[in-house]
């Protein structure tokens, strides 16, 4: 997996996970248009393909091959693009852990450990203050 953040964008990717498939995934992590599941435009424009291709050419110039296909990806995120991980404020037997769509899989091991700590011990040694859902209240 790779991740590039800078130049006004963040993009990431990884090799095809299917041994019989050729290619790599390349995608922008940030940007796009806000939408709903019912209202998403699943058309990938030629301009969008050109934009990601120019980023790949600039940062991964030895990546061989040609454009294979494009797909629209939708995921949920918090307003500050960070996770929510905290004990529920009113129910001590519940731990909130959400906001992982799109990039949370990379953090699954440590988030799992944090959630286990919170469920079993009611606290964790990991610094999780930045994940407090209270930060999102308006």
C-alpha positions in Angstrom: 0.0 0.0 0.0 1.1 3.6 -0.6 -0.2 7.0 0.4 0.9 10.4 -0.8 -0.3 13.6 0.9 0.7 16.9 -0.4 0.3 19.2 -3.4 -3.3 19.9 -2.4 -4.5 16.2 -2.6 -4.1 12.9 -0.9 -4.0 9.7 -3.0 -3.4 6.1 -2.2 -3.4 2.7 -3.7 -2.3 -0.9 -3.6 -1.7 -3.8 -5.9 -4.6 -5.9 -7.2 -5.5 -8.4 -4.4 -6.5 -11.0 -6.9 -3.5 -13.0 -8.2 -5.1 -13.3 -11.7 -5.8 -9.6 -12.0 -3.4 -7.1 -13.5 -3.0 -3.6 -12.3 -3.0 -1.5 -9.1 -5.7 0.6 -7.4 -5.1 4.3 -7.4 -7.6 6.7 -5.8 -7.9 10.1 -4.3 -8.6 10.0 -0.6 -9.9 13.5 -0.3 -12.1 15.6 -2.5 -15.1 14.5 -4.4 -18.7 15.8 -4.1 -20.9 15.3 -1.0 -23.8 13.0 -1.8 -26.2 10.5 -0.5 -26.4 6.8 -1.4 -29.5 7.4 -3.4 -28.1 10.5 -5.2 -24.5 9.5 -6.0 -23.4 10.0 -9.6 -21.5 6.8 -10.5 -20.2 8.1 -13.7 -16.4 8.6 -13.7 -15.6 11.5 -16.1 -12.7 11.6 -18.5 -11.5 14.7 -16.6 -11.4 12.6 -13.3 -9.4 9.9 -15.0 -7.0 12.4 -16.5 -6.5 14.0 -13.1 -5.6 10.8 -11.3 -3.4 9.7 -14.2 -1.4 13.0 -14.1 -0.9 12.5 -10.3 0.3 8.9 -10.9 2.6 10.0 -13.7 4.1 12.7 -11.4 4.6 10.5 -8.3 4.9 7.0 -9.6 6.6 7.5 -13.0 7.8 3.9 -13.3 4.3 2.5 -12.8 3.8 0.7 -16.2 0.6 0.0 -18.0 -2.5 1.8 -19.1 -5.8 2.8 -17.6 -7.9 -0.4 -17.0 -11.1 0.8 -15.5 -12.7 3.3 -13.1 -15.3 3.1 -10.4 -17.0 5.5 -8.1 -16.3 4.9 -4.4 -18.4 6.3 -1.6 -17.7 6.3 2.0 -18.8 8.1 5.1 -16.4 10.3 7.1 -16.6 12.7 10.0 -16.4 16.4 9.4 -12.7 16.4 10.5 -11.8 13.2 8.8 -11.0 11.4 12.0 -12.5 8.4 13.8 -15.0 8.2 16.6 -13.7 5.9 19.4 -15.0 6.3 22.9 -17.2 4.8 25.6 -20.8 5.7 25.1 -21.6 8.7 27.3 -24.8 7.1 28.8 -24.3 3.4 28.6 -21.1 2.0 30.1 -21.5 -1.4 28.3 -21.3 0.3 24.9 -18.2 1.5 23.1 -18.6 3.7 20.0 -16.2 3.0 17.1 -17.1 4.4 13.7 -16.0 6.7 10.9 -13.6 4.2 9.4 -15.0 3.9 5.9 -12.5 4.3 3.2 -9.3 4.3 5.2 -10.0 2.6 8.5 -8.9 -0.9 7.5 -5.3 0.3 7.9 -5.9 0.9 11.6 -7.9 -2.2 12.4 -5.3 -3.8 14.7 -4.8 -0.8 16.9 -8.5 0.2 16.9 -9.3 -3.4 17.9 -6.9 -3.2 20.8 -8.4 0.1 21.9 -11.9 -1.1 21.7 -11.0 -4.3 23.6 -9.3 -2.2 26.3 -12.4 0.0 26.6 -14.8 -3.0 26.7 -12.7 -5.1 29.2 -11.1 -2.4 31.3 -13.2 0.7 30.8 -10.1 2.6 29.7 -7.1 2.5 27.5 -3.5 3.6 27.6 -3.7 4.8 24.0 -4.2 8.6 23.5 -7.8 8.7 22.2 -9.0 12.2 23.2 -8.9 13.3 19.6 -11.5 10.6 18.8 -14.0 11.8 21.3 -17.4 12.3 19.6 -18.0 15.5 21.6 -15.7 17.3 19.2 -18.3 17.0 16.5 -21.1 18.7 18.5 -22.2 22.0 17.0 
